[in-house]
Amino acid sequence: MSQRTILLVDDEPEIVEQYGRALRSEGYEVDTAFSGEEAWEKYQAHYYDVVIADWRMEEMNGLQLLYNIDQMHPFAKVIIITGFGDESTAIEAHHYHAFDYLKKPVDMDELLNKVQEAIRRKDGVIAALEDWVATHPEESSEPLKATLSEAQEDHFWSAKEILEEIKNNTERGRQEYQMLIQLTIDLLTRGRIQSNVER
Protein backbone atom coordinates (compact mmCIF):
# COMPACT_ATOMS: atom_id res chain seq x y z
CA MET A 1 0.00 0.00 0.00
CA SER A 2 1.36 3.43 -0.92
CA GLN A 3 2.22 6.01 1.71
CA ARG A 4 -0.82 8.06 2.67
CA THR A 5 -0.62 11.75 1.81
CA ILE A 6 -1.91 14.63 3.93
CA LEU A 7 -2.35 18.25 2.86
CA LEU A 8 -1.98 20.50 5.91
CA VAL A 9 -3.31 24.05 5.51
CA ASP A 10 -2.90 26.88 8.03
CA ASP A 11 -1.67 30.46 7.83
CA GLU A 12 0.22 30.09 11.11
CA PRO A 13 3.66 28.49 10.47
CA GLU A 14 4.00 27.24 14.05
CA ILE A 15 0.72 25.32 13.75
CA VAL A 16 1.84 23.79 10.46
CA GLU A 17 5.13 22.78 12.09
CA GLN A 18 3.42 21.25 15.13
CA TYR A 19 0.79 19.26 13.21
CA GLY A 20 3.25 18.27 10.51
CA ARG A 21 5.72 16.86 12.99
CA ALA A 22 3.02 14.75 14.67
CA LEU A 23 1.69 13.44 11.34
CA ARG A 24 5.13 12.58 9.95
CA SER A 25 5.95 10.69 13.15
CA GLU A 26 3.03 8.39 12.25
CA GLY A 27 4.46 7.71 8.81
CA TYR A 28 2.31 10.04 6.72
CA GLU A 29 3.65 12.02 3.81
CA VAL A 30 2.77 15.63 4.61
CA ASP A 31 2.48 18.49 2.15
CA THR A 32 1.84 21.99 3.49
CA ALA A 33 0.14 25.17 2.37
CA PHE A 34 -0.04 28.52 4.15
CA SER A 35 -3.17 29.84 2.48
CA GLY A 36 -6.38 28.55 0.97
CA GLU A 37 -5.24 29.66 -2.47
CA GLU A 38 -1.98 27.73 -2.21
CA ALA A 39 -3.83 24.68 -0.92
CA TRP A 40 -6.35 24.76 -3.76
CA GLU A 41 -3.59 25.11 -6.34
CA LYS A 42 -1.85 22.05 -4.87
CA TYR A 43 -5.04 20.04 -4.60
CA GLN A 44 -5.87 20.62 -8.25
CA ALA A 45 -2.52 19.09 -9.19
CA HIS A 46 -2.47 16.16 -6.76
CA TYR A 47 -4.90 13.92 -4.87
CA TYR A 48 -4.52 13.82 -1.06
CA ASP A 49 -5.97 11.13 1.18
CA VAL A 50 -6.82 13.71 3.85
CA VAL A 51 -6.89 17.51 3.93
CA ILE A 52 -6.57 19.31 7.27
CA ALA A 53 -7.50 22.97 6.89
CA ASP A 54 -7.83 25.94 9.22
CA TRP A 55 -11.21 27.64 9.06
CA ARG A 56 -10.04 31.25 9.40
CA MET A 57 -7.62 32.34 6.68
CA GLU A 58 -7.33 35.46 4.55
CA GLU A 59 -9.10 35.56 1.18
CA MET A 60 -9.88 31.88 0.51
CA ASN A 61 -10.83 30.51 3.92
CA GLY A 62 -11.32 26.91 4.97
CA LEU A 63 -14.98 26.90 3.97
CA GLN A 64 -14.24 28.04 0.40
CA LEU A 65 -11.45 25.49 0.12
CA LEU A 66 -13.80 22.79 1.42
CA TYR A 67 -16.46 23.86 -1.09
CA ASN A 68 -13.97 23.73 -3.99
CA ILE A 69 -12.73 20.28 -3.00
CA ASP A 70 -16.29 19.04 -2.56
CA GLN A 71 -17.14 20.13 -6.12
CA MET A 72 -14.21 18.11 -7.47
CA HIS A 73 -14.29 15.08 -5.15
CA PRO A 74 -17.50 14.86 -3.09
CA PHE A 75 -16.11 11.92 -1.10
CA ALA A 76 -12.83 13.65 -0.18
CA LYS A 77 -11.87 13.62 3.49
CA VAL A 78 -11.44 17.18 4.81
CA ILE A 79 -10.96 17.94 8.51
CA ILE A 80 -11.70 21.56 9.43
CA ILE A 81 -9.92 23.18 12.39
CA THR A 82 -10.77 26.55 13.90
CA GLY A 83 -10.33 28.60 17.02
CA PHE A 84 -13.59 30.43 16.40
CA GLY A 85 -15.89 27.45 16.20
CA ASP A 86 -19.47 27.22 17.29
CA GLU A 87 -22.41 24.99 16.44
CA SER A 88 -23.40 26.98 13.34
CA THR A 89 -19.86 26.77 11.98
CA ALA A 90 -19.88 22.99 12.39
CA ILE A 91 -23.21 22.72 10.59
CA GLU A 92 -21.89 24.86 7.73
CA ALA A 93 -18.77 22.69 7.43
CA HIS A 94 -20.78 19.47 7.33
CA HIS A 95 -23.06 20.98 4.67
CA TYR A 96 -20.07 20.78 2.33
CA HIS A 97 -19.27 17.24 3.48
CA ALA A 98 -16.45 18.00 5.90
CA PHE A 99 -15.30 14.71 7.39
CA ASP A 100 -14.99 16.26 10.84
CA TYR A 101 -14.59 19.51 12.72
CA LEU A 102 -12.10 20.18 15.55
CA LYS A 103 -11.62 23.25 17.72
CA LYS A 104 -8.29 24.77 18.70
CA PRO A 105 -6.33 23.96 20.75
CA VAL A 106 -6.35 20.57 19.06
CA ASP A 107 -5.35 17.49 21.01
CA MET A 108 -2.74 15.69 18.87
CA ASP A 109 -4.02 12.23 19.77
CA GLU A 110 -7.51 13.26 18.71
CA LEU A 111 -6.22 14.69 15.43
CA LEU A 112 -4.22 11.55 14.65
CA ASN A 113 -7.25 9.38 15.45
CA LYS A 114 -9.42 11.46 13.12
CA VAL A 115 -6.85 11.14 10.32
CA GLN A 116 -6.72 7.37 10.80
CA GLU A 117 -10.50 7.18 10.69
CA ALA A 118 -10.65 9.35 7.57
CA ILE A 119 -8.17 7.10 5.78
CA ARG A 120 -10.12 3.99 6.75
CA ARG A 121 -13.23 5.57 5.24
CA LYS A 122 -11.56 7.08 2.17
CA ASP A 123 -13.21 7.60 -1.19
CA GLY A 124 -14.50 4.20 -2.29
CA VAL A 125 -13.81 4.76 -5.99
CA ILE A 126 -10.15 5.59 -5.39
CA ALA A 127 -9.73 2.87 -2.74
CA ALA A 128 -11.10 0.24 -5.14
CA LEU A 129 -8.76 1.35 -7.92
CA GLU A 130 -5.76 1.36 -5.55
CA ASP A 131 -6.57 -2.14 -4.31
CA TRP A 132 -7.01 -3.48 -7.84
CA VAL A 133 -3.76 -1.96 -9.08
CA ALA A 134 -1.86 -3.28 -6.04
CA THR A 135 -3.24 -6.82 -6.23
CA HIS A 136 -3.41 -7.16 -10.02
CA PRO A 137 -0.36 -5.28 -11.36
CA GLU A 138 -0.45 -6.87 -14.83
CA GLU A 139 -4.21 -6.83 -15.33
CA SER A 140 -4.46 -3.25 -14.09
CA SER A 141 -2.51 -2.08 -17.15
CA GLU A 142 -4.77 -3.90 -19.61
CA PRO A 143 -7.58 -1.97 -21.30
CA LEU A 144 -11.14 -2.68 -20.22
CA LYS A 145 -14.27 -2.00 -22.22
CA ALA A 146 -17.20 -0.85 -20.14
CA THR A 147 -20.58 -0.82 -21.86
CA LEU A 148 -23.39 1.31 -20.51
CA SER A 149 -26.42 -0.60 -21.71
CA GLU A 150 -28.84 2.33 -21.61
CA ALA A 151 -26.74 4.63 -23.80
CA GLN A 152 -24.91 1.81 -25.64
CA GLU A 153 -21.65 3.73 -25.25
CA ASP A 154 -18.31 1.94 -24.94
CA HIS A 155 -15.56 3.41 -22.76
CA PHE A 156 -11.98 2.09 -22.79
CA TRP A 157 -9.54 2.52 -19.92
CA SER A 158 -7.05 0.69 -17.69
CA ALA A 159 -7.31 0.87 -13.92
CA LYS A 160 -3.68 1.94 -13.49
CA GLU A 161 -3.91 4.69 -16.08
CA ILE A 162 -7.14 6.12 -14.70
CA LEU A 163 -5.90 5.97 -11.10
CA GLU A 164 -2.88 8.07 -12.10
CA GLU A 165 -5.10 10.54 -13.94
CA ILE A 166 -7.43 10.89 -10.94
CA LYS A 167 -4.58 11.28 -8.45
CA ASN A 168 -3.02 13.97 -10.61
CA ASN A 169 -6.42 15.70 -10.81
CA THR A 170 -6.12 16.13 -14.55
CA GLU A 171 -9.14 17.21 -16.57
CA ARG A 172 -9.43 13.68 -17.90
CA GLY A 173 -9.06 12.31 -14.38
CA ARG A 174 -11.93 14.47 -13.14
CA GLN A 175 -14.10 13.37 -16.04
CA GLU A 176 -13.27 9.69 -15.57
CA TYR A 177 -13.89 9.97 -11.82
CA GLN A 178 -17.43 11.18 -12.49
CA MET A 179 -17.84 8.51 -15.15
CA LEU A 180 -16.73 5.80 -12.71
CA ILE A 181 -19.35 6.89 -10.22
CA GLN A 182 -22.02 6.75 -12.91
CA LEU A 183 -20.61 3.48 -14.26
CA THR A 184 -20.72 1.89 -10.82
CA ILE A 185 -24.38 2.79 -10.46
CA ASP A 186 -25.12 1.53 -13.96
CA LEU A 187 -23.24 -1.75 -13.49
CA LEU A 188 -25.19 -2.46 -10.32
CA THR A 189 -28.37 -2.36 -12.35
CA ARG A 190 -27.85 -3.29 -15.98
CA GLY A 191 -24.25 -2.84 -17.22
CA ARG A 192 -21.43 -5.25 -17.96
CA ILE A 193 -17.62 -5.18 -18.17
CA GLN A 194 -15.53 -7.18 -20.64
CA SER A 195 -11.80 -7.61 -20.05
CA ASN A 196 -8.94 -8.11 -22.52
CA VAL A 197 -10.71 -6.22 -25.29
CA GLU A 198 -8.62 -4.52 -27.95
CA ARG A 199 -9.26 -0.88 -28.69
Secondary structure as a PSIPRED ss2 file (coil, helix, strand):
# PSIPRED VFORMAT (PSIPRED V4.0)

   1 M C   1.000  0.000  0.000
   2 S C   1.000  0.000  0.000
   3 Q C   1.000  0.000  0.000
   4 R C   1.000  0.000  0.000
   5 T E   0.000  0.000  1.000
   6 I E   0.000  0.000  1.000
   7 L E   0.000  0.000  1.000
   8 L E   0.000  0.000  1.000
   9 V E   0.000  0.000  1.000
  10 D C   1.000  0.000  0.000
  11 D C   1.000  0.000  0.000
  12 E C   1.000  0.000  0.000
  13 P H   0.000  1.000  0.000
  14 E H   0.000  1.000  0.000
  15 I H   0.000  1.000  0.000
  16 V H   0.000  1.000  0.000
  17 E H   0.000  1.000  0.000
  18 Q H   0.000  1.000  0.000
  19 Y H   0.000  1.000  0.000
  20 G H   0.000  1.000  0.000
  21 R H   0.000  1.000  0.000
  22 A H   0.000  1.000  0.000
  23 L H   0.000  1.000  0.000
  24 R H   0.000  1.000  0.000
  25 S H   0.000  1.000  0.000
  26 E C   1.000  0.000  0.000
  27 G C   1.000  0.000  0.000
  28 Y C   1.000  0.000  0.000
  29 E E   0.000  0.000  1.000
  30 V E   0.000  0.000  1.000
  31 D E   0.000  0.000  1.000
  32 T E   0.000  0.000  1.000
  33 A E   0.000  0.000  1.000
  34 F C   1.000  0.000  0.000
  35 S C   1.000  0.000  0.000
  36 G H   0.000  1.000  0.000
  37 E H   0.000  1.000  0.000
  38 E H   0.000  1.000  0.000
  39 A H   0.000  1.000  0.000
  40 W H   0.000  1.000  0.000
  41 E H   0.000  1.000  0.000
  42 K H   0.000  1.000  0.000
  43 Y H   0.000  1.000  0.000
  44 Q H   0.000  1.000  0.000
  45 A H   0.000  1.000  0.000
  46 H C   1.000  0.000  0.000
  47 Y C   1.000  0.000  0.000
  48 Y C   1.000  0.000  0.000
  49 D C   1.000  0.000  0.000
  50 V E   0.000  0.000  1.000
  51 V E   0.000  0.000  1.000
  52 I E   0.000  0.000  1.000
  53 A E   0.000  0.000  1.000
  54 D E   0.000  0.000  1.000
  55 W C   1.000  0.000  0.000
  56 R C   1.000  0.000  0.000
  57 M C   1.000  0.000  0.000
  58 E C   1.000  0.000  0.000
  59 E C   1.000  0.000  0.000
  60 M C   1.000  0.000  0.000
  61 N C   1.000  0.000  0.000
  62 G H   0.000  1.000  0.000
  63 L H   0.000  1.000  0.000
  64 Q H   0.000  1.000  0.000
  65 L H   0.000  1.000  0.000
  66 L H   0.000  1.000  0.000
  67 Y H   0.000  1.000  0.000
  68 N H   0.000  1.000  0.000
  69 I H   0.000  1.000  0.000
  70 D H   0.000  1.000  0.000
  71 Q H   0.000  1.000  0.000
  72 M H   0.000  1.000  0.000
  73 H C   1.000  0.000  0.000
  74 P C   1.000  0.000  0.000
  75 F C   1.000  0.000  0.000
  76 A C   1.000  0.000  0.000
  77 K C   1.000  0.000  0.000
  78 V E   0.000  0.000  1.000
  79 I E   0.000  0.000  1.000
  80 I E   0.000  0.000  1.000
  81 I E   0.000  0.000  1.000
  82 T E   0.000  0.000  1.000
  83 G C   1.000  0.000  0.000
  84 F C   1.000  0.000  0.000
  85 G C   1.000  0.000  0.000
  86 D C   1.000  0.000  0.000
  87 E H   0.000  1.000  0.000
  88 S H   0.000  1.000  0.000
  89 T H   0.000  1.000  0.000
  90 A H   0.000  1.000  0.000
  91 I H   0.000  1.000  0.000
  92 E H   0.000  1.000  0.000
  93 A H   0.000  1.000  0.000
  94 H H   0.000  1.000  0.000
  95 H H   0.000  1.000  0.000
  96 Y C   1.000  0.000  0.000
  97 H C   1.000  0.000  0.000
  98 A C   1.000  0.000  0.000
  99 F C   1.000  0.000  0.000
 100 D E   0.000  0.000  1.000
 101 Y E   0.000  0.000  1.000
 102 L E   0.000  0.000  1.000
 103 K E   0.000  0.000  1.000
 104 K C   1.000  0.000  0.000
 105 P C   1.000  0.000  0.000
 106 V C   1.000  0.000  0.000
 107 D C   1.000  0.000  0.000
 108 M H   0.000  1.000  0.000
 109 D H   0.000  1.000  0.000
 110 E H   0.000  1.000  0.000
 111 L H   0.000  1.000  0.000
 112 L H   0.000  1.000  0.000
 113 N H   0.000  1.000  0.000
 114 K H   0.000  1.000  0.000
 115 V H   0.000  1.000  0.000
 116 Q H   0.000  1.000  0.000
 117 E H   0.000  1.000  0.000
 118 A H   0.000  1.000  0.000
 119 I H   0.000  1.000  0.000
 120 R H   0.000  1.000  0.000
 121 R C   1.000  0.000  0.000
 122 K C   1.000  0.000  0.000
 123 D C   1.000  0.000  0.000
 124 G H   0.000  1.000  0.000
 125 V H   0.000  1.000  0.000
 126 I H   0.000  1.000  0.000
 127 A H   0.000  1.000  0.000
 128 A H   0.000  1.000  0.000
 129 L H   0.000  1.000  0.000
 130 E H   0.000  1.000  0.000
 131 D H   0.000  1.000  0.000
 132 W H   0.000  1.000  0.000
 133 V H   0.000  1.000  0.000
 134 A H   0.000  1.000  0.000
 135 T H   0.000  1.000  0.000
 136 H C   1.000  0.000  0.000
 137 P C   1.000  0.000  0.000
 138 E C   1.000  0.000  0.000
 139 E H   0.000  1.000  0.000
 140 S H   0.000  1.000  0.000
 141 S H   0.000  1.000  0.000
 142 E C   1.000  0.000  0.000
 143 P C   1.000  0.000  0.000
 144 L E   0.000  0.000  1.000
 145 K E   0.000  0.000  1.000
 146 A E   0.000  0.000  1.000
 147 T E   0.000  0.000  1.000
 148 L E   0.000  0.000  1.000
 149 S C   1.000  0.000  0.000
 150 E C   1.000  0.000  0.000
 151 A C   1.000  0.000  0.000
 152 Q C   1.000  0.000  0.000
 153 E E   0.000  0.000  1.000
 154 D E   0.000  0.000  1.000
 155 H E   0.000  0.000  1.000
 156 F E   0.000  0.000  1.000
 157 W E   0.000  0.000  1.000
 158 S C   1.000  0.000  0.000
 159 A H   0.000  1.000  0.000
 160 K H   0.000  1.000  0.000
 161 E H   0.000  1.000  0.000
 162 I H   0.000  1.000  0.000
 163 L H   0.000  1.000  0.000
 164 E H   0.000  1.000  0.000
 165 E H   0.000  1.000  0.000
 166 I H   0.000  1.000  0.000
 167 K H   0.000  1.000  0.000
 168 N C   1.000  0.000  0.000
 169 N C   1.000  0.000  0.000
 170 T C   1.000  0.000  0.000
 171 E H   0.000  1.000  0.000
 172 R H   0.000  1.000  0.000
 173 G H   0.000  1.000  0.000
 174 R H   0.000  1.000  0.000
 175 Q H   0.000  1.000  0.000
 176 E H   0.000  1.000  0.000
 177 Y H   0.000  1.000  0.000
 178 Q H   0.000  1.000  0.000
 179 M H   0.000  1.000  0.000
 180 L H   0.000  1.000  0.000
 181 I H   0.000  1.000  0.000
 182 Q H   0.000  1.000  0.000
 183 L H   0.000  1.000  0.000
 184 T H   0.000  1.000  0.000
 185 I H   0.000  1.000  0.000
 186 D H   0.000  1.000  0.000
 187 L H   0.000  1.000  0.000
 188 L H   0.000  1.000  0.000
 189 T H   0.000  1.000  0.000
 190 R C   1.000  0.000  0.000
 191 G C   1.000  0.000  0.000
 192 R E   0.000  0.000  1.000
 193 I E   0.000  0.000  1.000
 194 Q E   0.000  0.000  1.000
 195 S E   0.000  0.000  1.000
 196 N C   1.000  0.000  0.000
 197 V C   1.000  0.000  0.000
 198 E C   1.000  0.000  0.000
 199 R C   1.000  0.000  0.000
